């Protein structure tokens, strides 16, 4: 019996993605949670196969919200988060970075343009040396690629004075990837962190920095850590690849990239219910048009609610 997929008509229309290098790419937006001023940081656009991004969801459904190009790729953001306060400048994820050769740049349609991470941070008055902490949700290239940079052809930490936080369990998995997920791990994105003695392992859930905890999920990859920024009144959940875009809010809309899709299903069921009930702000790392929104319960389940502006 086939699974039925519903494209929620309640989803607001946010219009087409802004063109790479356009004003939307360059704009940085801000909010405050507790001690932190919170900024979105655009690190550039890229594209992945639409079928892989939506798994068993039929193309006539997913292409309504994510129109593919002639190679069936959909446009994706690589949106990091910057937190400033309490004497810290904290970066969550780092985008694709700039170490791709021409073949990979073409395959993944890498478009850093005017929004590479260093340029975007500079618009906020932040230099690489000014970043104190980098929390990496996981080590796939579209999240950890900007963690290192090339200097004279050698990959070194891009934020030399920062501590980089990675789940120990995930680090171990990245050393011995399977044939299924090996293409997502580029050793030059993370091995230089250990050589540079800037790596700090996190173990399980809990507080990583003041006001910042992590929740672990294991469906997409082993021990992916989703940062949660909260002051007791406002809570922001950095979705990473648990819910990569707003189109992935419906429970069965799960990527084919996930190692354990049924685990992802249950993780979404649990965390999205809590997010809806507690009015969390959901931060979408890969949505090309929408950075953040709250969720709402309806008779059809949990759906995307109102967008959350950062200004």
Secondary structure, 3 states (H helix, E strand, C coil): CCCCCCCCCCCCCCCCCCCCCCHHHHCCCEEEECCEEEEEEEEEEEEEEHHHHHCCCCHHHHCCCCCCCCCCEEEEEEEEEEEEECCEEEEECCCCCCCCCHHHHHHCCCECHHHCHHHHHHHCCCCHHHCCEEECCCCCHHHHHHHEEEECCEEEECCCCCEEEEEHHHHHHHHCCCCCCHHHCCHHHCHHHHHCCCEEEECCCEEEECCEEEEEECCCCCCEEEEEEECCCCEEEECCCCCCCHHHCCCCCCCCCCCCHHHHHHHHHHHHHHHHHHCCEEECCCCCCCCEEEEEEECCEEEEEEECCCC
